[in-house]
Every structure is written in structure tokens, then in C-alpha cells.
Amino acid sequence: MTEKKILSLNTFPKSIPLLTNREKEVLILLSYGYTDSEIGNILCLSHHTVKSHRKKLIIKFDSRNTANLVRQGIQLGFISIH
């Protein structure tokens, strides 16, 4: 029987990332489940620009994917839950 490797859910960036205002807007809209195209329409940006912001956020947060990015955004206080 082989053991399954379980990834830690407690992954955090090495330090709290510094975000631009636009990156904060994109992060918050991602937390609402909007797609890159929808965010682009809301912020008057192309979906390619939004995709670029999302990729930069994933790198800054050292995240594995967008879901992990949003989770870290909540835990670090960038996203508030009402």
C-alpha cells in the first residue's frame, strides 16, 4: 500500500506581500468568484491584463492556484468576510 502525499494547507508567503491598489481590487473581485473577463469589464481592463495581475498575485503570495491565493488573502486581512 502506498501512502498518499498530503500537501500542507498552512502555506503562507515568506512575508506579507506589498500590493498595488489594482492588485487589491483584482484580489477582492477574485474572492467573489468573478472570471478574468468579468473583472476586466468591471475595472475597464482587458482580460489579459487581469490575468497578468492574477499571475503576479499568485507569485507574490507564493500560492499554488487562485483558490489558495484567495484563502491567503483572507487569512492575511486583504479580504474581509462579511
N, C-alpha and C positions, 0 to 999 in steps of 0.2 A: 504494500500500500504506500502510495507516495503522499507526502504532506503537501498541502496547498500553501503557497506563499501568500501571506496576508499583508497588504500594504498598510502602513500606519495612517490613520485618519487624522493624526495630530501633527500634520506637516505645517510649518509656518515659514515665512520668509526669514532670512537671517536678520533682517532689520525691518522696521516699519517703512514701507516704500513711500517716497515722495511722489504725489500725483499732481498732474496738471488739473485745472478746472474741467477741461474737456474729458480727461480720463475719468474723473469722478462722476461726471454726467453719464458717460458710457457705462461705467460700472453699475450705477444705480439702475439704469434702464435695463441692463442685462439681468439684474436681480428680479425685475418684473416679468422676465421671460420674453422680452422683445427680441426679434431677429436683427441681424445686422442691417437689413434693408429697412425694417421698421424704425430702427434707431436713426438711420440715415435720414429718413423722411421727417422724423421729429426734430432732429438737430440741423436739418438742411445740409447734410453731408452726403457724399456718395457712400454706398455700402462698402466700397473698397477702403475708404478712409476709416470707417467704423471697424472693419476687420483688422486694419493696422493698429488701431487703438487697443482692440481686444488682445491682439498678439503681444503688444508691449506690456499690457497689464498682466498677462499670464507670465511673462518673463520677470517683471518687477516683483510679483508675488511668489515667484518660483512655484507656480501651480502646474498641475498635470493637465487640467482642462478647465472649461468655463464654469462647470458646477463647483469645482474646488476653488476657483477664483472667487465666486460669489460667497461661498462658505467662509473663506478667509476674510473677505470684505466685511462680512457681518461680524465675525469674531474680533476684528481689529477696529471696529467702530466706523468704518467708512459707509456702511449701510445700516440704517436703523429700521427695526421691525416695529410696526405699529399694531 
